[in-house]
Amino acid sequence: MGRPTRWSTDTGPDHSRWYVDRFRQLAAEGADLGGEARLLDAMVAPG
C-alpha cells in the first residue's frame, strides 16, 4: 500500500461522530432523510 492519505492522518478516531450525531438528531425529530432520493427517483427515468 502507498503512503497514508491526509484523511487518515489529519483526523482523529471520532472525526465523523458529529455527522452521525446530527443525522440521529434529525431522524429523532422526524426529518424526512430519504426525501431527496425519492424525488430524484420520481423525476429520472430508470436506466
Buried (B, 14 or more C-beta within 10 A) or exposed (E): EEEEEEEEEEEEEEEEEEEEEEEEEEEEEEEEEEEEEEEEEEEEEEE
